[in-house]
């Protein structure tokens, strides 16, 4: 595997459709380069392993410290950099954790390229899918040599302290000075430990957002591929909705990758003059689709609202995040109000500083929050949602972004009555610049007349893109958002040559759906699409004959070739 992951973010905007398409591609590459630089220049040694614990990627810090290469590490393994006195203990402990799926945490020395050993705190977290299966491991190694040395010195000193005190009863003044020095060393060791824990939290954060990123990229890359084809065919009037899908997915992906910097309030913001009313109006249809029919969405905007100077994409993501939280707080339905107002604050009001502000409020009539929950609402990783339905990062990201933008976030909530979240944005007006992008076209194998494909995917943007690709290639299609909606079609009499299904569907997963479908249609070909790339061993366990797997993100050509091969029966047997 390359040392460089395909992690990239690209803030896009629907209004930017008129400009040079290649600039968007350049911006995407630049954003990827910047994120790669962030990963490779973090102070920790970082690595990624498959579900069985086999490491397949290290960041540049690892290579800079060990002086090794990816090929050497794959050939020799960690034994080449482990201290011989510790290698058996560490190997046994790590193998147990990888086998049981428990968090691995251990301390041991690693050999540097200068021939000396330094102590590291190593921690690896299992990343799981919706069914709880481990897809991969994310690991960090934090240098704690100073802490270990200080603790060793303190341990030796404490062991001999009684003896020294007995021997030096006449030298109390000297001993007192020594004790003062020891206290200072202990404080330094504790500070080093606090720093290590803070860096470990950053590692946890990056791991927590990684599993969603491939899903977002599928929407972006699929839409851009289709834009290429439309432009090459001269059908430019049809590209608007693909641009919208790409922008929406890219913005969601950008929000994920920016969360790490949002906590530190050092994210790169694309600030411009923002008309909040226009932003809310342009998102109204999306917000209504997000909230559903059981929730009454009210938009109450001040017609004379001032402009604010901020990153519009980040503000859109913050609004969408808060609307989703409000929706989830009203499972039985209710009312959700998005309101904008001008607010002039003459004297400090709590954390809100004086000045002219644009106030954007999101108010719901949901379950509300207790005082304890309100206190912790902005804490990273804190969530009241069931496992698998929330990362605990949404409000933290909103808080970090608004604070970095010079604004403030306030929560007013009564348990059982509802919640209002107020975003105070300072009024500042400056000049801004915008840019965009898009690419060319390729040819893929087409359908034979009459061939029909069923697509089951809960992510609307991905489902729409897959359907459009198939139709463009000449296939007849039918679609479903989950297994429950797909079963009647599979159990019916209509022709279906191929089932394309996401693995992680809500309720019944894609593998279970395929199992039931095969009972009705034993020869049915099944192509799984998934947001993670499992190892060959996992595929062998997961797939039966006539089944294959395509990892997100994938290109239009990859999808077209895989569909053609499967329908023609050229997919190898996996078991």
N, C-alpha and C positions, 0 to 999 in steps of 0.2 A: 504493500500500500504506500502511496506517496505520503511525504511528510505534511503535505498541504491539504487540509480538508476543504470541501466545497462550501465553507461557511461564508455567506456574503449577504449584505443588506443593501437595498436600494430604495430610498424614499422616492416614490413616484406620485404624480398628481393627475387626476383625470383631465384637468384643464390644460395639460401640457402636450396635447396630441398633435399640435401643428408643427413642432420643431423637429430638427434633424434626428431621425430615429437612431443613428449610430451613437449619438451622445449618451443615450440611456445605457447602451451596452458598455461604453467606456466607463460610465459612472458605476455600473455593476461590478466591472473588473477592479476599479479603484477601491470600491467598498470591500470587495473580497480581499484585496491586498492589505488594506488597513486592519481588517479583522484577523487575518493571518499573522500580521505583525504583533497584534495584541496577544494572541495565543502563544506565539514564539518568544515573546519578551516578558511574560509574567515571571515572577521571581521563583516560582515552583517548577520542579521537574514534573511534567504531565505526560500521561500515557493512556491509551485505550486498548481494552482487551475484548475478545469475543466472549460469548456466554460461558465458555469452558475455561476462561482465564488465560487464553493465549494472546499475548500482546502483539498488536499489529500497527501501532502508531506511537511515536514519541514526539514531543515538541522539541524545538531547537535548543532549549535549556538543557535537555537531557544529553544531546550530542555535545554541546559545549562543555558540559561538566565531565562526562565519561570519556570524550575523545573517540567514541565508537561511532559506528554507522548502523543504519537499519538492518543491512544485510548481516553484519557481524552479530548484532543482537539476536536476530532470528536464528542464526546458525549456532551461537554459543549459549544464548539465554542469559538470564540474570546471574548464573553462577560465575560468569566472567567478571562481574563487578561486585559480587558479594564477598564479604570477609569470610574465610573458611570456618571460623569459629561460630558463625551465625547462620550459615546457609541452610543446614538441615532443619533448624528450628523454624526459620522463616518459610522455607518451602512447605513444611508440614502444616504450619498454621494457615498459609495462603491457600493451599490445596483444600483444606477443610472448609474455609469460607467460600471458595469458588464452588465447591460441591454442594454446600448447604444454602447458598444464596444470602449468607449473613454479611454484614459490613466488615471489611477487613481493615484493621488498624494495627500497626506494629512499628517498632523502632529498631533500626539496625544501621551499621556503617556501609557505605558504598564507596568503591574505589574511583578516585578521580583520575583525569588524564595525567596529572602531575605525580602519580604514584602514591598519593596519601589518601587516607580514608576520612570521610566526614560522616557525621551521624545525621539520619533523616527520619522524620515522622512520615510514614507512608500510610495512605488511606485510600480505599477503593470502595466505590458505591455501585451496587447493581442497578441498572436501568431496566425497568420492566414495562411490558405492554399492558393493555387493558385487562388481559386475562391473568396478569401476574407473572408471566414468563419472562425470564431474564433475556434481554436482547443483547446487551453488552455491559461492560464495566468501564467506569471512568475513575482514573487514579491520579493522585498527586503525591509528590515527595517533597516535604518541606525541610530545609536545612535547619537542624536544631543543635548543631555542634556546640555553639556557645552555651546553650542551656545545659547540655549533657556535661560539658566540662565544668560549668559552675556547680551543677548538682554533685558531680563526683568530688570536686574540691570540698564542697560543704559536707558531704558524707564522710570523707576522710577526716575533716576537721572535727566533726561532731564525735566520731569514734575515739578520737584522742583528746577531746576537750577536758574530760574529767581528770585524766592523768596530768595534763598540762596545768590545770588549775591547782591541783595538789602540789605540783612541783614549783609552781610560780606564785605561791601565796604572797610573796613579798614584792611581786611585780604586778600588782592589781592595775596600776595605771596603764601599763603596756598592754595587759590583756584586754582592758576596756577599749583601748584603741583598736585592737584586733577584732573585737566583737562588732564594733561600729563598721569596720571594713566588711566583715562577713554579712551584716545586715544590708549594706549597699549592694554586695554581690548577689544576695538573695533577691533583692528588688529587681536587679537587672535580669536575673533568670526568669522571674515572673513576668517581666515586661516582654522578654523574648517569647515566652509561652503564649501570652495574650496576642502577640503579633502573629504567631503561627496559627492560632485558632481563627484569627480574622482572615488570614489567607485561605484557610481550609473552608471557611464559609463561602468565599468567592468561588472556590472549586465546586462546592455543592450547588451554587447558583447556576454556574455554566452547565453543569450536568442536568439540572432540573429543566432547563429550557431546550436542550439539544433534541429531545425526542419529538418535539412538535415541528422542528424546523423543516424536515424533509416534506411534510405535508404541505407547508406553505410554498416550498419551491416547486412542487408539482404544478400548482396553479399558475405560477409565474412562467416557468419554462414551457408548459403546454400552450399557454396563451401566446407567448412570443413565437413559438414554432408556427402556430396558425396565422399569426400576423405576417410572418415571412411568406407563407404560401399565398395569402390574399394579395399582398403587395406584388409578388411575382406575377400573379394572374391579372393584375390591374383592377382588382375588386376592392378598392380602397374604402368604399362606402360601407363595407361589412366589418371593418376592424374595430369599431368603437367598443363593442361589448367585450372583445378579447382584451383590449387595452384596459377596460374597467376591471376585468377579472385579474389581470396581471398587477394592476395598481393595488387593488384590494389585498391580494395575497402577499405582495411584496411589503405593503405597509404592515400587515400582521407579522410577517417574518422580521421586519426591521424592528418592530416593537419588542420582539423576543430577544434579539441580539443586543438591543440597547439597554435591557434591564440591568445588566451588570454595571454599565456606566451610569445608569440612572441612580443606583444606590449610592455611588460615589459622587453623584452630581457633576460628572465630567463627560457625559455623553456629548457627541457632536450634534448640535442642534442646527437645523436648516431654518434659521429665523427669517421671517418676512412679516410684512404688514398683513394681518389676518382679520377678515370680516367674519366674526364668529357667527353672526346671523346667517350669512351665506353658507358657511360651512355646515351649520346644523340643517339648513334647508336642503342642501345637496345630499345629506346623509339620511333624510327623513324616510325615504323608501326602504333603505337598508335597515334602519332602526325599527320600522314597522314589521318587516319580515323577521327581524331578530326577536321581537317581543311576542309575536303571535297574536291570534285573534282574541284570546281570552283577556288580554291586557289592553286597556284604553290608553293610547299614547297621546298626550296633549303637548303641543309645541306653543309656548308662550314667549314671544320674542319682542324686546323693546325696539321699536322702529328707529329710534334715534341712537342706537347703540354705537359707541365709539369703537375704533379699531384697537387691536392689541398687537404687539410685536413678539411673535413666538414661532415655534415650529408647528406648522399647521397639521402635518401628518401625525406628529406625536399627540397633538390635541385631539385629532380625530380618533386615534387609538384609545386615548384616555376616556373620551366620551363613550365610545363603543364598549369599553371595559366596564364602565359604571352602569350603562344601560343593561348589559348582560347580568351584572350582579343584582340589579334591581329586579330584572325578570325572574332570576332564580329565587329571589326572596318572595315571589308571589306565585307559587305553583298552582294556586286555585284561581288566579286572575286578580285584577285590581286596576289601579290607575297609576300611570307613570307620567310625570310632568318634567319636560326639559324647558328651562326658563333662562332668559338672559336679561340682565339689567346693568345700567350704569350705577356705580357706587362711588361716592366721594367721601373719603375718610379723613377727618380733620385731625384727630388724635389717635394714637395707637389703641387698637381694640384687640387685646390678647396678642396673638401672634401676627395679626394683620397690621401692616405698617401704614402710616398716613399716605394719602395720595389718591389719584384717580384710578379706579379699577373697573374692569369688565367682570361682572359676576355671572358665571355659568353654573346653574344649579340643576341637579338631578334628584327628583323627589319621588318616592314610591309609597304605597300603602301596604307594604309587605310585613314580614314578621318582625322587623326591627332588630336591634342589637342591645344586649345588656351593657352596662357600664364597663365590665371587664373586657368584653369583646371590642368595644369602641377603643379602649386603651391600647389594644394589641392589633387593631385593624390594619395598620400600616407596617407591621413587622413582616419582614420577608419570611416566606414559607408558612405563615400562619393562615389557616383557612378553616371555616366551619362547614365546608362542603364535604360530602362523602368522598372516600378514597377514589381517585380516578376522575373526579368531576371538577377538581380545582387544584392549582399548583400552589396557591398562597402567594403568588407573585404580582397579581393584577393591581391591587391597591398600592403595593409598595412601589411599583413602576409609576403609577399615577402620581404618588406623593413625590418621588424623586424628580420626575420631570417638571412638575409645577414649581417645586422649590428651586430647581435650577433655572427655570424661566423667570425667577424673581417674584413668584406668586405664593399663594398659601392655599391649603386645603383644610376645610373644617367639616366635621361630621356632627349632625344633630339627629339623634335616633332615640326612639322610645320602644322598648321591647313590646311586641304585639301590636304596634300602631304604625310603624313605618320608619323610613330613614330619608334624610336629606343630606346630600353632599354638595358643598359649595366650593367652587374653584374660583379663587380671586386672581385675576391676571392684570398686571399693571398696564396702563395705557402708554404705549411708546410707539412712535411712528418713524420708520426708517425705510430707505430704498432696499429693494430685494431683486434677486435675479433668479430666473427659472431655467430648467433644461429638461430634455426628454430623449427617447430612443426607440429602436426596433430593428429586426434583421430580414434575410432573403428567402430562399425556398429550396426544397428537396423533393425527391420522388420516392414513393413507397409502394409496395405491392398492393394491388387492388383486389376487391372481392369478386367472386364468381356470382353470377346472378342468383338471387334467392337466398343467399347465406344470411343467417340472422344471429345476432349476438345480444345476450342479456347482460346489462351492466348494473351491478349492485354496489353502490358507494354512498356513504352518508355525508361526505364532504361535497356540497353542492357544486362548487367551482370545479373540482376534479371530475365529478360525474359529467357535468356539462361539456368539459373539454374532451373527455374520452368519447362521449356520444358523438360530438361534432367531428372528431377525427374519423371515427368509424363510418359515419354517414358520408363524409367526403371521399372515403375510399370505396364507397359503393355498398356497404353492408346495410342491411335492414336492422334496426335496433329496437330494444325495449329497455326500460330502466326502472330501478327501484332504489329507495333510499335506505332500506334495511332488509334483513332476511324475512321478516314477517310479510312485507309487501311483495317480495320476490317469489315466495313459495307457491301462491296460486298460479303464477305463470309457468313455473317449473313443473307443477303437477297437472297443467293443462295439456291440450293436444297440439298446440301450435309448435312449429318447427323452431328449434334452438340448436345452433351448431356449436356455440361456445358460451360458457358462463365466465364473465370477468367479475370478480368480487374482491372488495377490500377484506383483509383478514380481521381487522379490528372494528367490526360493526357493533352498534348498540344492541343489547340483548343477545340473540344468537350470533356467534361469530361466523366469519366466512368459511372456516374449515367445517364447522357443524352444518352450515347450509349446503356445502358441497356434498357432504355425506348423505343428507336427506335427498338431495337432487339425484344422486347416483342410484338411490333405491328405485326412483321412478324412471330414470334415464341412465342405465348402466354404462353406456358408451360416451356419455357427455364429457367433452373436454372442458377443463377448468383452469383458468389463469388467475392466480392470486396477485393482487397489487397491494403493497404494504409499505408503510413508512419507515421500515428498518430493513437492513440487509443481513439475513441470517447466514451462518457458516454452512459449508457443504454438509457437515454432519447433521445440522438442524434440518436442512432441506430434506435429507434422506429420511429422517424420522417423520417429517411433516407431510411429504408429498406421496401420493400413490401414482400408479401408471395413468398417463393421460392428464397429469397435472403439472403445472409449472408456476414459477413465481417471478414477478417483476417488481424490483424495488423502486420506490419513489425517492427522488424525482426521476422520471424517465422522459425521453424525447418522443416525438411523434413517430419517427422512423423505428425506434426500438419497439414501440407498441405495435406498429403496423407489421413489422417482420415477425414478432412473436405470435400475433393473432393469426397471420397467414400460415406459419409453421404448424400451429396447433390445429387449425381447422383441416389442414392437409395431412395431419397425423404424423408429422415429422418430429414430434417432441419425444426425447428419449424416456424410457421407463426409469423411474427413480427408485424403485424398490425391487 
